[in-house]
């Protein structure tokens, strides 16, 4: 089991906000509607558990959800969980000194990952564009463990790639248009995933964590992208009472599960 809480050796002189912004821009190249899904996610948090929630930011990366959560709800608290040492370094540097935020290093494929959390239960567990690196069986297992840490009346939301294989022509047309727009943005100087990591590897503070990151994950982890119906069915099987999409794009869905 790999779980630890606390500082990853970040450098106070690093411009963490600049790294946060560059990560956001890189992600928006792939997800131009990224902020819209965050807005809907926080709308549903407010509607169902109120404006001062205890949140688990699952596979938190640089803390993108946590940043938007605390900006909108100053009374919220957040626990960010991830395994990526480079992204966690940016997250810890960004939120250093903010006692509303705790970061936990844990492998979500480890059945004991929740043992390192500072709280036994959460009002909301939130994740975005992260769990598609898991294959279906370990993802189903993870959903069961998430159900264990969501309090009764609490919620889980996952915004991610959820592909309906029954519509191949629609999928192909949407993908072609999306990639054409991405190619045009790339010609205009947008930094993609691979280029962003090359820049991180050249940074004196992030070089070490970035090298460790690639030892853990390799170039890019690829899992499954089952349909929203699959996710909803599994979440109900794992103990959630109500599950349905609350937002979607042609390729992605924000699924809400209420316990």
ZAMARGU-4260 file (C-alpha; in steps of 0.2 Angstrom, whole numbers, plus 5000, padded with zeros to 4 digits):
<rodrens>
0) 5000/5000/5000 | 5007/5017/4995 | 4998/5031/5005 | 5006/5047/5013 | 5000/5064/5018
5) 5009/5080/5018 | 5022/5089/5008 | 5031/5082/4993 | 5046/5094/4994 | 5039/5109/4984
10) 5049/5124/4982 | 5041/5141/4989 | 5050/5151/4975 | 5041/5141/4961 | 5027/5151/4952
15) 5014/5137/4956 | 4999/5148/4949 | 5008/5149/4932 | 5009/5130/4932 | 4991/5129/4937
20) 4986/5140/4923 | 4997/5131/4910 | 4989/5114/4915 | 4971/5122/4913 | 4976/5129/4896
25) 4983/5112/4891 | 4967/5103/4897 | 4955/5115/4888 | 4963/5110/4872 | 4956/5093/4874
30) 4940/5099/4883 | 4934/5116/4878 | 4919/5115/4889 | 4929/5110/4904 | 4923/5125/4914
35) 4905/5122/4910 | 4906/5104/4918 | 4914/5111/4933 | 4900/5124/4935 | 4887/5111/4934
40) 4896/5100/4946 | 4897/5113/4959 | 4879/5118/4956 | 4873/5101/4960 | 4885/5101/4976
45) 4876/5116/4982 | 4859/5110/4978 | 4861/5093/4987 | 4873/5096/5001 | 4874/5114/5003
50) 4888/5128/5002 | 4900/5122/5015 | 4903/5104/5010 | 4917/5092/5015 | 4923/5086/4998
55) 4935/5072/4992 | 4943/5078/4976 | 4947/5061/4968 | 4962/5059/4956 | 4964/5077/4960
60) 4979/5081/4948 | 4984/5099/4951 | 4968/5102/4961 | 4958/5110/4948 | 4941/5105/4956
65) 4948/5110/4973 | 4952/5128/4966 | 4935/5130/4959 | 4926/5123/4974 | 4935/5135/4987
70) 4933/5150/4975 | 4914/5147/4975 | 4912/5140/4993 | 4925/5148/5005 | 4918/5137/5019
75) 4921/5121/5010 | 4935/5109/5014 | 4944/5097/5002 | 4954/5082/5002 | 4964/5079/4986
80) 4969/5061/4982 | 4981/5056/4968 | 4997/5046/4964 | 5005/5058/4952 | 5020/5066/4961
85) 5022/5080/4949 | 5004/5085/4948 | 5003/5084/4967 | 5018/5095/4969 | 5009/5108/4959
90) 4994/5106/4970 | 5003/5107/4986 | 5013/5122/4981 | 4997/5131/4975 | 4987/5127/4991
95) 5002/5129/5004 | 4996/5137/5020 | 4977/5134/5016 | 4971/5123/5031 | 4955/5119/5021
100) 4965/5108/5010 | 4974/5091/5013 | 4983/5081/5000 | 4985/5062/5001 | 4996/5051/4990
105) 4987/5035/4986 | 4985/5022/4972 | 4966/5021/4969 | 4969/5003/4963 | 4975/4998/4980
110) 4960/4992/4990 | 4966/5001/5005 | 4968/5018/4998 | 4954/5026/5008 | 4963/5021/5024
115) 4974/5037/5023 | 4960/5049/5022 | 4958/5062/5036 | 4939/5059/5037 | 4929/5044/5038
120) 4915/5051/5026 | 4912/5065/5014 | 4897/5075/5008 | 4903/5074/4990 | 4916/5064/4980
125) 4921/5073/4964 | 4932/5068/4949 | 4934/5074/4932 | 4943/5067/4916 | 4953/5055/4927
130) 4945/5038/4929 | 4945/5033/4911 | 4963/5027/4914 | 4955/5012/4924 | 4948/4997/4915
135) 4930/4992/4919 | 4933/4979/4933 | 4945/4989/4944 | 4934/5004/4940 | 4919/4995/4947
140) 4929/4990/4962 | 4933/5008/4965 | 4915/5013/4964 | 4911/5001/4978 | 4925/5010/4989
145) 4918/5027/4984 | 4901/5022/4990 | 4909/5017/5007 | 4916/5035/5010 | 4900/5045/5004
150) 4889/5048/5018 | 4870/5044/5017 | 4862/5058/5007 | 4879/5063/5000 | 4884/5062/4982
155) 4897/5056/4969 | 4900/5065/4952 | 4911/5059/4938 | 4914/5069/4923 | 4923/5059/4910
160) 4924/5051/4893 | 4908/5040/4892 | 4906/5033/4874 | 4890/5026/4867 | 4896/5012/4855
165) 4879/5010/4848 | 4881/5026/4838 | 4897/5024/4828 | 4894/5036/4814 | 4889/5050/4826
170) 4905/5046/4836 | 4916/5047/4821 | 4909/5063/4815 | 4910/5072/4832 | 4928/5065/4834
175) 4933/5071/4817 | 4926/5089/4820 | 4934/5090/4837 | 4951/5084/4831 | 4951/5097/4816
180) 4948/5111/4829 | 4962/5104/4840 | 4974/5104/4825 | 4970/5122/4821 | 4973/5127/4839
185) 4989/5117/4839 | 4995/5127/4824 | 4991/5143/4834 | 5003/5138/4848 | 4993/5128/4860
190) 5003/5116/4871 | 4997/5098/4871 | 4999/5084/4884 | 5016/5078/4878 | 5023/5096/4876
195) 5017/5101/4893 | 5026/5086/4901 | 5042/5090/4892 | 5041/5108/4899 | 5038/5100/4917
200) 5053/5089/4915 | 5064/5104/4911 | 5059/5113/4927 | 5072/5112/4941 | 5058/5109/4954
205) 5047/5097/4944 | 5060/5087/4935 | 5062/5074/4949 | 5043/5072/4952 | 5040/5071/4933
210) 5053/5057/4931 | 5044/5048/4945 | 5028/5051/4937 | 5033/5042/4921 | 5040/5028/4931
215) 5023/5025/4938 | 5012/5028/4923 | 5023/5027/4908 | 5018/5038/4893 | 4999/5038/4896
220) 4988/5026/4905 | 4974/5020/4894 | 4958/5011/4902 | 4941/5009/4896 | 4927/5022/4891
225) 4911/5013/4894 | 4894/5021/4891 | 4885/5032/4904 | 4873/5018/4906 | 4886/5006/4911
230) 4893/5018/4925 | 4875/5021/4931 | 4871/5003/4932 | 4887/4999/4942 | 4885/5014/4954
235) 4867/5008/4958 | 4874/4990/4961 | 4887/4997/4973 | 4874/5006/4984 | 4869/5023/4976
240) 4850/5026/4976 | 4849/5038/4962 | 4860/5040/4947 | 4859/5050/4931 | 4868/5062/4919
245) 4866/5080/4924 | 4877/5087/4910 | 4884/5080/4894 | 4893/5084/4878 | 4895/5074/4862
250) 4909/5063/4870 | 4908/5066/4889 | 4895/5065/4903 | 4894/5072/4920 | 4886/5058/4930
255) 4878/5061/4947 | 4875/5047/4960 | 4866/5051/4976 | 4867/5039/4991
</rodrens>
